[in-house]
C-alpha cells in the first residue's frame, strides 16, 4: 500500500487595497462571497486542502494587506512563499486604473522578497 505524502505550500496574495483579494480567496477556499467590505489588517490566512494523485496538498493563501500602513511587514509575510498571486482591478474607475498601474510595483516587491517564485 502506497504511503500518502503530505505537502504544504504557502502562496502570497498581493495587490492594492480594495481590489478583491480577500473576496477571491473566500470564494476559492470557502465557496462563499460576502458583499460586505472588511479591510484586511496585516494578513489573513486561508487554507485549502485537496488531494492530487493520492497525495494530500495543503495550500495556505496569505492575503496580504495592500495599504501602505503594513508595507514594512512585507518581508515577514513573504517568508517561505512558494508562489504569488498578483491581484488587480479592471474596473473603469480610479481604483481600477491605479491598481493596474501598480502591477509592476507589486511584481518588483515579490521578486525582491521571494526570488524566482512563480507569479500568477
Biopython code that builds the backbone (N, CA, C, O; Angstrom):
import numpy as np
from Bio.PDB.StructureBuilder import StructureBuilder

atoms = [
    (1, "UNK", "N", (0.837, -1.176, 0.000)),
    (1, "UNK", "CA", (0.000, 0.000, 0.000)),
    (1, "UNK", "C", (0.886, 1.246, 0.000)),
    (1, "UNK", "O", (1.833, 1.348, 0.780)),
    (2, "UNK", "N", (0.573, 2.170, -0.866)),
    (2, "UNK", "CA", (1.345, 3.400, -1.023)),
    (2, "UNK", "C", (1.105, 4.341, 0.157)),
    (2, "UNK", "O", (-0.035, 4.577, 0.556)),
    (3, "UNK", "N", (2.197, 4.874, 0.710)),
    (3, "UNK", "CA", (2.084, 5.828, 1.804)),
    (3, "UNK", "C", (1.659, 7.190, 1.253)),
    (3, "UNK", "O", (2.205, 7.665, 0.257)),
    (4, "UNK", "N", (0.689, 7.804, 1.906)),
    (4, "UNK", "CA", (0.205, 9.115, 1.475)),
    (4, "UNK", "C", (1.239, 10.175, 1.842)),
    (4, "UNK", "O", (1.668, 10.275, 2.991)),
    (5, "UNK", "N", (1.625, 10.953, 0.855)),
    (5, "UNK", "CA", (2.544, 12.067, 1.086)),
    (5, "UNK", "C", (1.722, 13.314, 1.392)),
    (5, "UNK", "O", (0.638, 13.507, 0.843)),
    (6, "UNK", "N", (2.248, 14.152, 2.271)),
    (6, "UNK", "CA", (1.580, 15.405, 2.611)),
    (6, "UNK", "C", (2.492, 16.558, 2.222)),
    (6, "UNK", "O", (3.677, 16.576, 2.553)),
    (7, "UNK", "N", (1.911, 17.518, 1.513)),
    (7, "UNK", "CA", (2.655, 18.686, 1.059)),
    (7, "UNK", "C", (1.939, 19.942, 1.522)),
    (7, "UNK", "O", (0.713, 19.980, 1.630)),
    (8, "UNK", "N", (2.737, 20.970, 1.792)),
    (8, "UNK", "CA", (2.191, 22.244, 2.262)),
    (8, "UNK", "C", (2.874, 23.365, 1.484)),
    (8, "UNK", "O", (4.102, 23.428, 1.415)),
    (9, "UNK", "N", (2.061, 24.251, 0.897)),
    (9, "UNK", "CA", (2.593, 25.337, 0.080)),
    (9, "UNK", "C", (1.984, 26.664, 0.522)),
    (9, "UNK", "O", (0.768, 26.792, 0.666)),
    (10, "UNK", "N", (2.848, 27.638, 0.730)),
    (10, "UNK", "CA", (2.408, 28.988, 1.078)),
    (10, "UNK", "C", (2.363, 29.824, -0.192)),
    (10, "UNK", "O", (3.331, 29.876, -0.951)),
    (11, "UNK", "N", (1.228, 30.478, -0.415)),
    (11, "UNK", "CA", (1.027, 31.309, -1.601)),
    (11, "UNK", "C", (0.666, 32.719, -1.138)),
    (11, "UNK", "O", (-0.321, 32.911, -0.429)),
    (12, "UNK", "N", (1.469, 33.703, -1.541)),
    (12, "UNK", "CA", (1.191, 35.099, -1.196)),
    (12, "UNK", "C", (0.167, 35.665, -2.174)),
    (12, "UNK", "O", (0.269, 35.464, -3.385)),
    (13, "UNK", "N", (-0.813, 36.370, -1.635)),
    (13, "UNK", "CA", (-1.836, 37.032, -2.449)),
    (13, "UNK", "C", (-1.636, 38.529, -2.229)),
    (13, "UNK", "O", (-1.842, 39.036, -1.126)),
    (14, "UNK", "N", (-1.232, 39.230, -3.286)),
    (14, "UNK", "CA", (-0.766, 40.610, -3.138)),
    (14, "UNK", "C", (-1.390, 41.529, -4.185)),
    (14, "UNK", "O", (-1.722, 41.096, -5.289)),
    (15, "UNK", "N", (-1.543, 42.778, -3.833)),
    (15, "UNK", "CA", (-2.091, 43.795, -4.727)),
    (15, "UNK", "C", (-2.589, 44.973, -3.913)),
    (15, "UNK", "O", (-2.537, 44.947, -2.683)),
    (16, "UNK", "N", (-3.066, 45.994, -4.581)),
    (16, "UNK", "CA", (-3.575, 47.189, -3.904)),
    (16, "UNK", "C", (-4.767, 46.858, -3.007)),
    (16, "UNK", "O", (-5.397, 45.809, -3.143)),
    (17, "UNK", "N", (-5.057, 47.771, -2.095)),
    (17, "UNK", "CA", (-6.245, 47.653, -1.244)),
    (17, "UNK", "C", (-7.508, 47.712, -2.097)),
    (17, "UNK", "O", (-7.544, 48.392, -3.122)),
    (18, "UNK", "N", (-8.525, 47.006, -1.672)),
    (18, "UNK", "CA", (-9.874, 47.039, -2.240)),
    (18, "UNK", "C", (-9.981, 46.513, -3.666)),
    (18, "UNK", "O", (-10.901, 46.887, -4.393)),
    (19, "UNK", "N", (-9.050, 45.647, -4.079)),
    (19, "UNK", "CA", (-9.155, 45.087, -5.431)),
    (19, "UNK", "C", (-9.851, 43.727, -5.441)),
    (19, "UNK", "O", (-10.127, 43.181, -6.509)),
    (20, "UNK", "N", (-10.140, 43.170, -4.245)),
    (20, "UNK", "CA", (-10.872, 41.910, -4.181)),
    (20, "UNK", "C", (-10.049, 40.703, -3.781)),
    (20, "UNK", "O", (-10.477, 39.571, -4.006)),
    (21, "UNK", "N", (-8.883, 40.910, -3.198)),
    (21, "UNK", "CA", (-8.030, 39.784, -2.800)),
    (21, "UNK", "C", (-8.750, 38.864, -1.811)),
    (21, "UNK", "O", (-8.791, 37.649, -2.000)),
    (22, "UNK", "N", (-9.310, 39.449, -0.764)),
    (22, "UNK", "CA", (-9.987, 38.658, 0.262)),
    (22, "UNK", "C", (-11.222, 37.969, -0.308)),
    (22, "UNK", "O", (-11.466, 36.799, -0.015)),
    (23, "UNK", "N", (-11.994, 38.673, -1.109)),
    (23, "UNK", "CA", (-13.187, 38.071, -1.726)),
    (23, "UNK", "C", (-12.808, 36.896, -2.613)),
    (23, "UNK", "O", (-13.475, 35.861, -2.594)),
    (24, "UNK", "N", (-11.751, 37.047, -3.381)),
    (24, "UNK", "CA", (-11.286, 35.974, -4.255)),
    (24, "UNK", "C", (-10.873, 34.751, -3.442)),
    (24, "UNK", "O", (-11.215, 33.623, -3.796)),
    (25, "UNK", "N", (-10.139, 34.974, -2.354)),
    (25, "UNK", "CA", (-9.693, 33.859, -1.514)),
    (25, "UNK", "C", (-10.866, 33.198, -0.800)),
    (25, "UNK", "O", (-10.899, 31.974, -0.679)),
    (26, "UNK", "N", (-11.834, 33.991, -0.322)),
    (26, "UNK", "CA", (-13.022, 33.410, 0.315)),
    (26, "UNK", "C", (-13.802, 32.553, -0.671)),
    (26, "UNK", "O", (-14.264, 31.467, -0.321)),
    (27, "UNK", "N", (-13.948, 33.029, -1.884)),
    (27, "UNK", "CA", (-14.671, 32.261, -2.908)),
    (27, "UNK", "C", (-13.930, 30.964, -3.223)),
    (27, "UNK", "O", (-14.549, 29.912, -3.384)),
    (28, "UNK", "N", (-12.625, 31.041, -3.309)),
    (28, "UNK", "CA", (-11.815, 29.878, -3.673)),
    (28, "UNK", "C", (-11.732, 28.855, -2.540)),
    (28, "UNK", "O", (-11.817, 27.652, -2.790)),
    (29, "UNK", "N", (-11.566, 29.317, -1.294)),
    (29, "UNK", "CA", (-11.346, 28.387, -0.184)),
    (29, "UNK", "C", (-12.618, 28.010, 0.565)),
    (29, "UNK", "O", (-12.678, 26.945, 1.179)),
    (30, "UNK", "N", (-13.638, 28.869, 0.523)),
    (30, "UNK", "CA", (-14.875, 28.605, 1.271)),
    (30, "UNK", "C", (-16.102, 28.481, 0.380)),
    (30, "UNK", "O", (-17.189, 28.158, 0.858)),
    (31, "UNK", "N", (-15.932, 28.736, -0.904)),
    (31, "UNK", "CA", (-17.049, 28.758, -1.856)),
    (31, "UNK", "C", (-18.129, 29.748, -1.434)),
    (31, "UNK", "O", (-19.312, 29.543, -1.709)),
    (32, "UNK", "N", (-17.713, 30.820, -0.765)),
    (32, "UNK", "CA", (-18.679, 31.847, -0.365)),
    (32, "UNK", "C", (-18.148, 33.216, -0.769)),
    (32, "UNK", "O", (-16.952, 33.404, -0.993)),
    (33, "UNK", "N", (-19.061, 34.151, -0.853)),
    (33, "UNK", "CA", (-18.694, 35.502, -1.246)),
    (33, "UNK", "C", (-19.530, 36.477, -0.430)),
    (33, "UNK", "O", (-20.759, 36.424, -0.452)),
    (34, "UNK", "N", (-18.856, 37.364, 0.287)),
    (34, "UNK", "CA", (-19.544, 38.356, 1.104)),
    (34, "UNK", "C", (-19.646, 39.668, 0.336)),
    (34, "UNK", "O", (-18.721, 40.052, -0.379)),
    (35, "UNK", "N", (-20.764, 40.342, 0.488)),
    (35, "UNK", "CA", (-20.937, 41.647, -0.154)),
    (35, "UNK", "C", (-20.352, 42.768, 0.709)),
    (35, "UNK", "O", (-20.158, 43.887, 0.234)),
    (36, "UNK", "N", (-20.077, 42.464, 1.962)),
    (36, "UNK", "CA", (-19.547, 43.467, 2.885)),
    (36, "UNK", "C", (-18.037, 43.575, 2.734)),
    (36, "UNK", "O", (-17.335, 42.571, 2.612)),
    (37, "UNK", "N", (-17.546, 44.822, 2.745)),
    (37, "UNK", "CA", (-16.106, 45.040, 2.664)),
    (37, "UNK", "C", (-15.532, 45.121, 4.069)),
    (37, "UNK", "O", (-16.038, 45.854, 4.919)),
    (38, "UNK", "N", (-14.483, 44.368, 4.300)),
    (38, "UNK", "CA", (-13.751, 44.434, 5.555)),
    (38, "UNK", "C", (-12.275, 44.576, 5.247)),
    (38, "UNK", "O", (-11.689, 43.717, 4.589)),
    (39, "UNK", "N", (-11.679, 45.642, 5.715)),
    (39, "UNK", "CA", (-10.268, 45.907, 5.456)),
    (39, "UNK", "C", (-9.405, 44.824, 6.104)),
    (39, "UNK", "O", (-9.596, 44.490, 7.273)),
    (40, "UNK", "N", (-8.463, 44.283, 5.346)),
    (40, "UNK", "CA", (-7.530, 43.302, 5.885)),
    (40, "UNK", "C", (-6.487, 44.036, 6.715)),
    (40, "UNK", "O", (-5.856, 44.983, 6.245)),
    (41, "UNK", "N", (-6.316, 43.590, 7.944)),
    (41, "UNK", "CA", (-5.336, 44.192, 8.843)),
    (41, "UNK", "C", (-4.100, 43.301, 8.882)),
    (41, "UNK", "O", (-4.103, 42.262, 9.543)),
    (42, "UNK", "N", (-3.063, 43.694, 8.190)),
    (42, "UNK", "CA", (-1.826, 42.908, 8.155)),
    (42, "UNK", "C", (-1.916, 41.774, 7.161)),
    (42, "UNK", "O", (-1.520, 41.916, 6.004)),
    (43, "UNK", "N", (-2.440, 40.642, 7.615)),
    (43, "UNK", "CA", (-2.544, 39.467, 6.748)),
    (43, "UNK", "C", (-3.725, 38.606, 7.195)),
    (43, "UNK", "O", (-4.046, 38.547, 8.382)),
    (44, "UNK", "N", (-4.360, 37.947, 6.247)),
    (44, "UNK", "CA", (-5.418, 36.977, 6.540)),
    (44, "UNK", "C", (-5.021, 35.675, 5.860)),
    (44, "UNK", "O", (-4.780, 35.650, 4.653)),
    (45, "UNK", "N", (-4.952, 34.603, 6.624)),
    (45, "UNK", "CA", (-4.541, 33.311, 6.074)),
    (45, "UNK", "C", (-5.770, 32.441, 5.847)),
    (45, "UNK", "O", (-6.578, 32.235, 6.753)),
    (46, "UNK", "N", (-5.900, 31.933, 4.621)),
    (46, "UNK", "CA", (-6.966, 30.996, 4.260)),
    (46, "UNK", "C", (-6.317, 29.693, 3.829)),
    (46, "UNK", "O", (-5.192, 29.687, 3.330)),
    (47, "UNK", "N", (-7.026, 28.594, 4.022)),
    (47, "UNK", "CA", (-6.449, 27.288, 3.752)),
    (47, "UNK", "C", (-7.368, 26.478, 2.840)),
    (47, "UNK", "O", (-8.593, 26.543, 2.942)),
    (48, "UNK", "N", (-6.749, 25.724, 1.957)),
    (48, "UNK", "CA", (-7.485, 24.806, 1.097)),
    (48, "UNK", "C", (-6.750, 23.475, 1.090)),
    (48, "UNK", "O", (-5.579, 23.408, 0.718)),
    (49, "UNK", "N", (-7.442, 22.413, 1.504)),
    (49, "UNK", "CA", (-6.886, 21.063, 1.461)),
    (49, "UNK", "C", (-7.479, 20.332, 0.272)),
    (49, "UNK", "O", (-8.683, 20.398, 0.022)),
    (50, "UNK", "N", (-6.626, 19.640, -0.453)),
    (50, "UNK", "CA", (-7.082, 18.880, -1.611)),
    (50, "UNK", "C", (-6.198, 17.651, -1.773)),
    (50, "UNK", "O", (-5.131, 17.551, -1.168)),
    (51, "UNK", "N", (-6.653, 16.730, -2.590)),
    (51, "UNK", "CA", (-5.878, 15.522, -2.861)),
    (51, "UNK", "C", (-5.564, 15.475, -4.349)),
    (51, "UNK", "O", (-6.440, 15.662, -5.192)),
    (52, "UNK", "N", (-4.301, 15.223, -4.652)),
    (52, "UNK", "CA", (-3.859, 15.098, -6.038)),
    (52, "UNK", "C", (-3.036, 13.826, -6.156)),
    (52, "UNK", "O", (-2.003, 13.679, -5.503)),
    (53, "UNK", "N", (-3.499, 12.916, -6.986)),
    (53, "UNK", "CA", (-2.822, 11.637, -7.223)),
    (53, "UNK", "C", (-2.487, 10.925, -5.916)),
    (53, "UNK", "O", (-1.395, 10.376, -5.763)),
    (54, "UNK", "N", (-3.428, 10.936, -4.975)),
    (54, "UNK", "CA", (-3.259, 10.243, -3.711)),
    (54, "UNK", "C", (-2.429, 10.986, -2.679)),
    (54, "UNK", "O", (-2.230, 10.484, -1.573)),
    (55, "UNK", "N", (-1.950, 12.153, -3.013)),
    (55, "UNK", "CA", (-1.162, 12.959, -2.082)),
    (55, "UNK", "C", (-2.025, 14.082, -1.512)),
    (55, "UNK", "O", (-2.826, 14.684, -2.228)),
    (56, "UNK", "N", (-1.857, 14.357, -0.230)),
    (56, "UNK", "CA", (-2.597, 15.431, 0.424)),
    (56, "UNK", "C", (-1.838, 16.743, 0.244)),
    (56, "UNK", "O", (-0.656, 16.844, 0.575)),
    (57, "UNK", "N", (-2.530, 17.735, -0.281)),
    (57, "UNK", "CA", (-1.935, 19.036, -0.553)),
    (57, "UNK", "C", (-2.665, 20.083, 0.288)),
    (57, "UNK", "O", (-3.891, 20.177, 0.248)),
    (58, "UNK", "N", (-1.914, 20.853, 1.035)),
    (58, "UNK", "CA", (-2.484, 21.971, 1.793)),
    (58, "UNK", "C", (-1.923, 23.260, 1.209)),
    (58, "UNK", "O", (-0.712, 23.479, 1.197)),
    (59, "UNK", "N", (-2.830, 24.112, 0.723)),
    (59, "UNK", "CA", (-2.446, 25.417, 0.200)),
    (59, "UNK", "C", (-2.799, 26.466, 1.246)),
    (59, "UNK", "O", (-3.946, 26.557, 1.683)),
    (60, "UNK", "N", (-1.815, 27.251, 1.640)),
    (60, "UNK", "CA", (-2.012, 28.339, 2.593)),
    (60, "UNK", "C", (-1.915, 29.651, 1.832)),
    (60, "UNK", "O", (-0.839, 30.025, 1.366)),
    (61, "UNK", "N", (-3.027, 30.343, 1.707)),
    (61, "UNK", "CA", (-3.071, 31.611, 0.987)),
    (61, "UNK", "C", (-2.906, 32.750, 1.987)),
    (61, "UNK", "O", (-3.746, 32.944, 2.866)),
    (62, "UNK", "N", (-1.828, 33.491, 1.845)),
    (62, "UNK", "CA", (-1.569, 34.642, 2.705)),
    (62, "UNK", "C", (-2.052, 35.887, 1.983)),
    (62, "UNK", "O", (-1.361, 36.425, 1.118)),
    (63, "UNK", "N", (-3.237, 36.337, 2.345)),
    (63, "UNK", "CA", (-3.866, 37.537, 1.786)),
    (63, "UNK", "C", (-3.238, 38.736, 2.500)),
    (63, "UNK", "O", (-3.600, 39.054, 3.633)),
    (64, "UNK", "N", (-2.304, 39.389, 1.830)),
    (64, "UNK", "CA", (-1.502, 40.452, 2.440)),
    (64, "UNK", "C", (-2.154, 41.809, 2.178)),
    (64, "UNK", "O", (-2.472, 42.152, 1.039)),
    (65, "UNK", "N", (-2.345, 42.574, 3.254)),
    (65, "UNK", "CA", (-2.967, 43.895, 3.140)),
    (65, "UNK", "C", (-2.216, 44.742, 2.124)),
    (65, "UNK", "O", (-0.985, 44.774, 2.111)),
    (66, "UNK", "N", (-2.973, 45.428, 1.272)),
    (66, "UNK", "CA", (-2.360, 46.220, 0.209)),
    (66, "UNK", "C", (-2.077, 47.662, 0.571)),
    (66, "UNK", "O", (-1.455, 48.385, -0.207)),
    (67, "UNK", "N", (-2.527, 48.097, 1.754)),
    (67, "UNK", "CA", (-2.311, 49.503, 2.117)),
    (67, "UNK", "C", (-0.900, 49.720, 2.655)),
    (67, "UNK", "O", (-0.262, 48.796, 3.160)),
    (68, "UNK", "N", (-0.435, 50.937, 2.538)),
    (68, "UNK", "CA", (0.929, 51.283, 2.940)),
    (68, "UNK", "C", (1.176, 51.134, 4.439)),
    (68, "UNK", "O", (2.329, 51.025, 4.857)),
    (69, "UNK", "N", (0.129, 51.125, 5.253)),
    (69, "UNK", "CA", (0.291, 51.007, 6.707)),
    (69, "UNK", "C", (1.050, 49.743, 7.103)),
    (69, "UNK", "O", (1.722, 49.719, 8.134)),
    (70, "UNK", "N", (0.946, 48.703, 6.295)),
    (70, "UNK", "CA", (1.552, 47.414, 6.631)),
    (70, "UNK", "C", (2.719, 47.052, 5.719)),
    (70, "UNK", "O", (3.210, 45.924, 5.750)),
    (71, "UNK", "N", (3.158, 48.004, 4.914)),
    (71, "UNK", "CA", (4.223, 47.736, 3.938)),
    (71, "UNK", "C", (5.501, 47.226, 4.603)),
    (71, "UNK", "O", (6.204, 46.390, 4.036)),
    (72, "UNK", "N", (5.802, 47.720, 5.795)),
    (72, "UNK", "CA", (7.025, 47.312, 6.488)),
    (72, "UNK", "C", (7.015, 45.831, 6.875)),
    (72, "UNK", "O", (8.070, 45.263, 7.158)),
    (73, "UNK", "N", (5.846, 45.206, 6.891)),
    (73, "UNK", "CA", (5.725, 43.790, 7.242)),
    (73, "UNK", "C", (5.903, 42.847, 6.052)),
    (73, "UNK", "O", (5.965, 41.631, 6.236)),
    (74, "UNK", "N", (5.984, 43.388, 4.842)),
    (74, "UNK", "CA", (6.056, 42.538, 3.648)),
    (74, "UNK", "C", (7.152, 41.480, 3.721)),
    (74, "UNK", "O", (6.871, 40.320, 3.417)),
    (75, "UNK", "N", (8.386, 41.813, 4.107)),
    (75, "UNK", "CA", (9.414, 40.762, 4.155)),
    (75, "UNK", "C", (9.032, 39.597, 5.069)),
    (75, "UNK", "O", (9.340, 38.446, 4.760)),
    (76, "UNK", "N", (8.371, 39.879, 6.182)),
    (76, "UNK", "CA", (7.935, 38.812, 7.089)),
    (76, "UNK", "C", (6.832, 37.968, 6.463)),
    (76, "UNK", "O", (6.846, 36.742, 6.566)),
    (77, "UNK", "N", (5.883, 38.625, 5.819)),
    (77, "UNK", "CA", (4.763, 37.905, 5.215)),
    (77, "UNK", "C", (5.194, 37.072, 4.010)),
    (77, "UNK", "O", (4.585, 36.042, 3.718)),
    (78, "UNK", "N", (6.225, 37.504, 3.319)),
    (78, "UNK", "CA", (6.694, 36.779, 2.136)),
    (78, "UNK", "C", (7.592, 35.591, 2.477)),
    (78, "UNK", "O", (7.882, 34.773, 1.604)),
    (79, "UNK", "N", (8.030, 35.483, 3.714)),
    (79, "UNK", "CA", (8.954, 34.415, 4.105)),
    (79, "UNK", "C", (8.369, 33.036, 3.780)),
    (79, "UNK", "O", (7.222, 32.747, 4.118)),
    (80, "UNK", "N", (9.157, 32.203, 3.131)),
    (80, "UNK", "CA", (8.800, 30.820, 2.757)),
    (80, "UNK", "C", (7.669, 30.727, 1.729)),
    (80, "UNK", "O", (7.021, 29.687, 1.610)),
    (81, "UNK", "N", (7.435, 31.802, 0.995)),
    (81, "UNK", "CA", (6.421, 31.790, -0.060)),
    (81, "UNK", "C", (6.892, 30.932, -1.229)),
    (81, "UNK", "O", (8.042, 31.035, -1.656)),
    (82, "UNK", "N", (6.000, 30.083, -1.747)),
    (82, "UNK", "CA", (6.331, 29.189, -2.861)),
    (82, "UNK", "C", (5.769, 29.672, -4.195)),
    (82, "UNK", "O", (6.213, 29.239, -5.258)),
    (83, "UNK", "N", (4.778, 30.586, -4.127)),
    (83, "UNK", "CA", (4.170, 31.168, -5.333)),
    (83, "UNK", "C", (3.442, 32.437, -4.905)),
    (83, "UNK", "O", (3.181, 32.644, -3.720)),
    (84, "UNK", "N", (3.118, 33.281, -5.879)),
    (84, "UNK", "CA", (2.407, 34.523, -5.571)),
    (84, "UNK", "C", (1.295, 34.753, -6.587)),
    (84, "UNK", "O", (1.447, 34.478, -7.777)),
    (85, "UNK", "N", (0.181, 35.262, -6.090)),
    (85, "UNK", "CA", (-0.928, 35.692, -6.936)),
    (85, "UNK", "C", (-0.970, 37.208, -6.877)),
    (85, "UNK", "O", (-1.137, 37.787, -5.804)),
    (86, "UNK", "N", (-0.821, 37.846, -8.011)),
    (86, "UNK", "CA", (-0.836, 39.302, -8.103)),
    (86, "UNK", "C", (-2.225, 39.728, -8.575)),
    (86, "UNK", "O", (-2.606, 39.476, -9.718)),
    (87, "UNK", "N", (-2.973, 40.374, -7.685)),
    (87, "UNK", "CA", (-4.373, 40.706, -7.945)),
    (87, "UNK", "C", (-4.505, 42.206, -8.215)),
    (87, "UNK", "O", (-3.914, 43.031, -7.518)),
    (88, "UNK", "N", (-5.293, 42.543, -9.239)),
    (88, "UNK", "CA", (-5.553, 43.948, -9.548)),
    (88, "UNK", "C", (-6.972, 44.070, -10.075)),
    (88, "UNK", "O", (-7.605, 43.078, -10.436)),
    (89, "UNK", "N", (-7.459, 45.299, -10.113)),
    (89, "UNK", "CA", (-8.829, 45.563, -10.550)),
    (89, "UNK", "C", (-8.843, 46.020, -12.002)),
    (89, "UNK", "O", (-7.942, 46.724, -12.458)),
    (90, "UNK", "N", (-9.875, 45.611, -12.714)),
    (90, "UNK", "CA", (-10.088, 46.079, -14.086)),
    (90, "UNK", "C", (-11.282, 47.024, -14.174)),
    (90, "UNK", "O", (-11.769, 47.327, -15.263)),
    (91, "UNK", "N", (-11.746, 47.485, -13.011)),
    (91, "UNK", "CA", (-12.871, 48.422, -13.008)),
    (91, "UNK", "C", (-12.486, 49.701, -13.738)),
    (91, "UNK", "O", (-11.340, 50.149, -13.682)),
    (92, "UNK", "N", (-13.461, 50.274, -14.419)),
    (92, "UNK", "CA", (-13.226, 51.511, -15.165)),
    (92, "UNK", "C", (-13.446, 52.708, -14.239)),
    (92, "UNK", "O", (-14.381, 53.489, -14.413)),
    (93, "UNK", "N", (-12.560, 52.827, -13.255)),
    (93, "UNK", "CA", (-12.608, 53.949, -12.319)),
    (93, "UNK", "C", (-11.194, 54.193, -11.789)),
    (93, "UNK", "O", (-10.244, 53.537, -12.217)),
    (94, "UNK", "N", (-11.060, 55.133, -10.862)),
    (94, "UNK", "CA", (-9.741, 55.487, -10.329)),
    (94, "UNK", "C", (-9.059, 54.290, -9.670)),
    (94, "UNK", "O", (-7.871, 54.057, -9.889)),
    (95, "UNK", "N", (-9.803, 53.532, -8.867)),
    (95, "UNK", "CA", (-9.246, 52.363, -8.187)),
    (95, "UNK", "C", (-8.686, 51.361, -9.190)),
    (95, "UNK", "O", (-7.577, 50.855, -9.020)),
    (96, "UNK", "N", (-9.458, 51.080, -10.234)),
    (96, "UNK", "CA", (-9.014, 50.130, -11.251)),
    (96, "UNK", "C", (-7.763, 50.595, -11.968)),
    (96, "UNK", "O", (-6.829, 49.818, -12.167)),
    (97, "UNK", "N", (-7.743, 51.847, -12.352)),
    (97, "UNK", "CA", (-6.575, 52.385, -13.067)),
    (97, "UNK", "C", (-5.336, 52.385, -12.187)),
    (97, "UNK", "O", (-4.250, 52.024, -12.639)),
    (98, "UNK", "N", (-5.495, 52.794, -10.917)),
    (98, "UNK", "CA", (-4.346, 52.816, -10.010)),
    (98, "UNK", "C", (-3.814, 51.410, -9.756)),
    (98, "UNK", "O", (-2.603, 51.190, -9.776)),
    (99, "UNK", "N", (-4.710, 50.463, -9.518)),
    (99, "UNK", "CA", (-4.244, 49.105, -9.230)),
    (99, "UNK", "C", (-3.550, 48.494, -10.444)),
    (99, "UNK", "O", (-2.568, 47.765, -10.299)),
    (100, "UNK", "N", (-4.055, 48.788, -11.632)),
    (100, "UNK", "CA", (-3.409, 48.300, -12.854)),
    (100, "UNK", "C", (-2.024, 48.934, -13.004)),
    (100, "UNK", "O", (-1.069, 48.259, -13.389)),
    (101, "UNK", "N", (-1.916, 50.223, -12.700)),
    (101, "UNK", "CA", (-0.629, 50.914, -12.801)),
    (101, "UNK", "C", (0.374, 50.461, -11.740)),
    (101, "UNK", "O", (1.574, 50.684, -11.899)),
    (102, "UNK", "N", (-0.094, 49.833, -10.667)),
    (102, "UNK", "CA", (0.788, 49.376, -9.593)),
    (102, "UNK", "C", (1.258, 47.933, -9.764)),
    (102, "UNK", "O", (1.986, 47.421, -8.914)),
    (103, "UNK", "N", (0.856, 47.269, -10.844)),
    (103, "UNK", "CA", (1.255, 45.874, -11.058)),
    (103, "UNK", "C", (2.771, 45.725, -11.017)),
    (103, "UNK", "O", (3.283, 44.819, -10.360)),
    (104, "UNK", "N", (3.483, 46.587, -11.698)),
    (104, "UNK", "CA", (4.946, 46.490, -11.742)),
    (104, "UNK", "C", (5.555, 46.687, -10.355)),
    (104, "UNK", "O", (6.531, 46.021, -10.006)),
    (105, "UNK", "N", (4.988, 47.593, -9.566)),
    (105, "UNK", "CA", (5.471, 47.812, -8.193)),
    (105, "UNK", "C", (5.352, 46.524, -7.378)),
    (105, "UNK", "O", (6.299, 46.125, -6.699)),
    (106, "UNK", "N", (4.190, 45.878, -7.447)),
    (106, "UNK", "CA", (3.980, 44.647, -6.687)),
    (106, "UNK", "C", (4.848, 43.510, -7.227)),
    (106, "UNK", "O", (5.377, 42.708, -6.458)),
    (107, "UNK", "N", (4.991, 43.445, -8.531)),
    (107, "UNK", "CA", (5.849, 42.430, -9.155)),
    (107, "UNK", "C", (7.279, 42.551, -8.620)),
    (107, "UNK", "O", (7.899, 41.552, -8.257)),
    (108, "UNK", "N", (7.793, 43.771, -8.576)),
    (108, "UNK", "CA", (9.153, 44.001, -8.063)),
    (108, "UNK", "C", (9.257, 43.643, -6.584)),
    (108, "UNK", "O", (10.279, 43.119, -6.139)),
    (109, "UNK", "N", (8.208, 43.924, -5.830)),
    (109, "UNK", "CA", (8.188, 43.596, -4.402)),
    (109, "UNK", "C", (8.264, 42.082, -4.203)),
    (109, "UNK", "O", (8.963, 41.603, -3.310)),
    (110, "UNK", "N", (7.547, 41.341, -5.032)),
    (110, "UNK", "CA", (7.591, 39.877, -4.957)),
    (110, "UNK", "C", (8.988, 39.376, -5.305)),
    (110, "UNK", "O", (9.544, 38.543, -4.589)),
    (111, "UNK", "N", (9.556, 39.877, -6.395)),
    (111, "UNK", "CA", (10.908, 39.461, -6.790)),
    (111, "UNK", "C", (11.923, 39.765, -5.698)),
    (111, "UNK", "O", (12.788, 38.939, -5.404)),
    (112, "UNK", "N", (11.823, 40.933, -5.101)),
    (112, "UNK", "CA", (12.772, 41.352, -4.062)),
    (112, "UNK", "C", (12.701, 40.445, -2.838)),
    (112, "UNK", "O", (13.731, 40.109, -2.251)),
    (113, "UNK", "N", (11.499, 40.050, -2.454)),
    (113, "UNK", "CA", (11.313, 39.299, -1.216)),
    (113, "UNK", "C", (11.205, 37.789, -1.393)),
    (113, "UNK", "O", (11.413, 37.038, -0.440)),
    (114, "UNK", "N", (10.882, 37.337, -2.605)),
    (114, "UNK", "CA", (10.629, 35.902, -2.811)),
    (114, "UNK", "C", (11.535, 35.268, -3.855)),
    (114, "UNK", "O", (11.481, 34.055, -4.059)),
    (115, "UNK", "N", (12.353, 36.050, -4.508)),
    (115, "UNK", "CA", (13.210, 35.488, -5.548)),
    (115, "UNK", "C", (12.404, 35.062, -6.758)),
    (115, "UNK", "O", (11.526, 35.789, -7.222)),
    (116, "UNK", "N", (12.708, 33.889, -7.261)),
    (116, "UNK", "CA", (12.112, 33.428, -8.514)),
    (116, "UNK", "C", (10.882, 32.556, -8.379)),
    (116, "UNK", "O", (10.696, 31.633, -9.172)),
    (117, "UNK", "N", (10.029, 32.826, -7.383)),
    (117, "UNK", "CA", (8.813, 32.014, -7.252)),
    (117, "UNK", "C", (7.880, 32.283, -8.429)),
    (117, "UNK", "O", (7.917, 33.370, -9.005)),
    (118, "UNK", "N", (7.050, 31.318, -8.793)),
    (118, "UNK", "CA", (6.062, 31.567, -9.853)),
    (118, "UNK", "C", (5.098, 32.679, -9.433)),
    (118, "UNK", "O", (4.636, 32.716, -8.292)),
    (119, "UNK", "N", (4.804, 33.580, -10.366)),
    (119, "UNK", "CA", (3.873, 34.684, -10.120)),
    (119, "UNK", "C", (2.737, 34.575, -11.133)),
    (119, "UNK", "O", (2.962, 34.507, -12.342)),
    (120, "UNK", "N", (1.520, 34.560, -10.616)),
    (120, "UNK", "CA", (0.337, 34.441, -11.474)),
    (120, "UNK", "C", (-0.543, 35.651, -11.300)),
    (120, "UNK", "O", (-1.593, 35.747, -11.935)),
]
sb = StructureBuilder()
sb.init_structure("model")
sb.init_model(0)
sb.init_chain("A")
sb.init_seg("    ")
for serial, (resi, resn, name, xyz) in enumerate(atoms, 1):
    if name == "N":
        sb.init_residue(resn, " ", resi, " ")
    sb.init_atom(name, np.array(xyz, "f"), 0.0, 1.0, " ", f" {name:<3s}", serial, name[0])
structure = sb.get_structure()
